[in-house]
Amino acid sequence: MDDDVRHRLNLLDALLAAAERPHEVLDLVLSAADAEEATAAVAGALGTSPPAARAVLDAQWRGLTRQGLQRLHAERDDLRARAPGPVL
C-alpha cells in the first residue's frame, strides 16, 4: 500500500471514528485550553495520529450527514480493496 493511500485511510478512519462519538469529541475540544491540546486529546481518544486528529478538528459538520458518511465509508472500503495492507 502506498504512503498516500495509507495516509488517506488513516484520515478516513479518524473521521469515521469521530462521527461515531461526536459528543465525546466536542467535549474534548471544548475542554481543551488551545488547539494543540485539543489535537492531542482527540488523537488520544480516537487512537490516531496528530495529523488525523487535526483533520477531525478541521472537518466541516455538513460533511458528516448520513450521505456524507456513506461517501466516506465507500471511499475507505474502495481504498482498502484496491490496496490491502496495514494502515499507518
Backbone hydrogen bonds in HBPLUS format (Angstrom, degrees):
<---DONOR---> <-ACCEPTOR-->    atom                        ^
c    i                          cat <-CA-CA->   ^        H-A-AA   ^      H-
h    n   atom  resd res      DA  || num        DHA   H-A  angle D-A-AA Bond
n    s   type  num  typ     dist DA aas  dist angle  dist       angle   num
A0006-ARG N   A0002-ASP O   2.99 MM   4  6.30 163.5  2.02 156.9 162.2     1
A0007-HIS N   A0003-ASP O   2.85 MM   4  6.00 161.3  1.89 148.8 154.1     2
A0008-ARG N   A0004-ASP O   2.96 MM   4  6.15 163.0  1.99 145.9 150.5     3
A0009-LEU N   A0005-VAL O   2.88 MM   4  6.08 161.4  1.92 152.8 158.1     4
A0010-ASN N   A0006-ARG O   2.92 MM   4  6.13 154.9  1.98 148.5 155.5     5
A0011-LEU N   A0007-HIS O   3.02 MM   4  6.35 157.0  2.07 150.3 156.1     6
A0012-LEU N   A0008-ARG O   2.88 MM   4  6.15 163.4  1.90 153.5 158.2     7
A0013-ASP N   A0009-LEU O   2.83 MM   4  5.98 164.6  1.85 152.6 156.8     8
A0014-ALA N   A0010-ASN O   3.05 MM   4  6.24 157.0  2.11 144.3 150.4     9
A0015-LEU N   A0011-LEU O   2.91 MM   4  6.16 164.2  1.93 155.2 159.3    10
A0016-LEU N   A0012-LEU O   2.91 MM   4  6.07 164.4  1.93 154.3 158.5    11
A0017-ALA N   A0013-ASP O   2.90 MM   4  6.03 152.7  1.98 144.1 152.1    12
A0018-ALA N   A0014-ALA O   2.91 MM   4  6.09 159.7  1.95 150.2 155.7    13
A0019-ALA N   A0015-LEU O   2.95 MM   4  6.16 148.0  2.05 141.9 151.0    14
A0020-GLU N   A0016-LEU O   3.17 MM   4  6.41 133.2  2.40 137.0 147.8    15
A0020-GLU N   A0017-ALA O   3.16 MM   3  5.20 134.2  2.38  95.8 108.2    16
A0021-ARG N   A0018-ALA O   3.02 MM   3  5.07 142.2  2.17  98.6 110.0    17
A0025-VAL N   A0021-ARG O   3.08 MM   4  6.34 165.5  2.10 159.5 163.8    18
A0026-LEU N   A0022-PRO O   2.92 MM   4  6.08 163.4  1.94 148.8 153.7    19
A0027-ASP N   A0023-HIS O   2.91 MM   4  6.08 158.5  1.96 145.5 151.4    20
A0028-LEU N   A0024-GLU O   3.00 MM   4  6.27 154.4  2.07 148.4 155.0    21
A0029-VAL N   A0025-VAL O   3.01 MM   4  6.31 158.6  2.06 152.0 157.5    22
A0030-LEU N   A0026-LEU O   2.87 MM   4  6.08 167.9  1.89 157.6 160.8    23
A0031-SER N   A0027-ASP O   3.02 MM   4  6.09 141.8  2.17 142.2 151.4    24
A0032-ALA N   A0029-VAL O   3.23 MM   3  5.27 150.8  2.32 100.7 109.3    25
A0038-ALA N   A0034-ASP O   2.97 MM   4  6.25 156.3  2.03 151.0 158.6    26
A0039-THR N   A0035-ALA O   2.86 MM   4  6.04 157.4  1.92 147.6 153.3    27
A0040-ALA N   A0036-GLU O   3.04 MM   4  6.29 164.2  2.07 148.1 151.9    28
A0041-ALA N   A0037-GLU O   2.91 MM   4  6.08 160.1  1.95 149.1 154.8    29
A0042-VAL N   A0038-ALA O   2.91 MM   4  6.06 165.1  1.93 153.1 156.8    30
A0043-ALA N   A0039-THR O   2.89 MM   4  6.01 164.0  1.92 151.4 156.6    31
A0044-GLY N   A0040-ALA O   2.95 MM   4  6.09 160.0  1.99 146.1 151.5    32
A0045-ALA N   A0041-ALA O   2.94 MM   4  6.10 162.1  1.97 148.4 153.5    33
A0046-LEU N   A0042-VAL O   2.93 MM   4  5.99 157.6  1.98 151.3 156.8    34
A0047-GLY N   A0043-ALA O   2.84 MM   4  5.62 116.8  2.25 135.6 150.3    35
A0048-THR N   A0043-ALA O   2.95 MM   5  4.87 155.8  2.01 137.9 143.9    36
A0053-ALA N   A0049-SER O   2.90 MM   4  6.20 154.4  1.97 153.0 161.3    37
A0054-ARG N   A0050-PRO O   2.84 MM   4  6.10 153.7  1.91 152.4 159.3    38
A0055-ALA N   A0051-PRO O   3.03 MM   4  6.33 145.8  2.15 138.5 147.7    39
A0056-VAL N   A0052-ALA O   3.02 MM   4  6.38 148.3  2.12 143.6 152.0    40
A0057-LEU N   A0053-ALA O   2.93 MM   4  6.27 160.7  1.96 150.4 155.3    41
A0058-ASP N   A0054-ARG O   2.82 MM   4  6.00 140.6  1.98 143.6 154.8    42
A0059-ALA N   A0055-ALA O   2.99 MM   4  5.98 116.4  2.41 136.7 150.7    43
A0059-ALA N   A0056-VAL O   3.20 MM   3  5.19 150.3  2.29  99.5 108.4    44
A0063-GLY N   A0060-GLN O   2.99 MM   3  5.71 155.0  2.06 120.3 127.3    45
A0064-LEU N   A0061-TRP O   2.91 MM   3  5.35 164.0  1.93 118.2 122.8    46
A0069-LEU N   A0065-THR O   2.83 MM   4  6.06 162.3  1.86 160.8 165.1    47
A0070-GLN N   A0066-ARG O   2.94 MM   4  6.13 149.5  2.03 143.5 152.0    48
A0071-ARG N   A0067-GLN O   3.06 MM   4  6.40 152.4  2.14 146.8 153.5    49
A0072-LEU N   A0068-GLY O   3.02 MM   4  6.36 154.4  2.08 145.5 152.6    50
A0073-HIS N   A0069-LEU O   2.87 MM   4  6.11 164.4  1.89 153.8 157.5    51
A0074-ALA N   A0070-GLN O   2.91 MM   4  6.07 161.0  1.95 147.0 152.6    52
A0075-GLU N   A0071-ARG O   2.88 MM   4  6.08 160.2  1.91 150.6 155.7    53
A0076-ARG N   A0072-LEU O   2.94 MM   4  6.14 166.8  1.95 151.8 155.5    54
A0077-ASP N   A0073-HIS O   2.87 MM   4  6.05 166.9  1.89 154.5 158.3    55
A0078-ASP N   A0074-ALA O   2.92 MM   4  6.04 156.7  1.98 146.8 153.3    56
A0079-LEU N   A0075-GLU O   2.92 MM   4  6.16 164.9  1.94 154.8 158.4    57
A0080-ARG N   A0076-ARG O   2.95 MM   4  6.15 162.0  1.98 153.2 158.3    58
A0081-ALA N   A0077-ASP O   2.98 MM   4  6.11 150.5  2.07 142.4 150.4    59
A0082-ARG N   A0078-ASP O   3.00 MM   4  6.19 151.7  2.08 149.4 156.7    60
A0083-ALA N   A0079-LEU O   2.96 MM   4  5.95 142.0  2.11 145.5 155.0    61
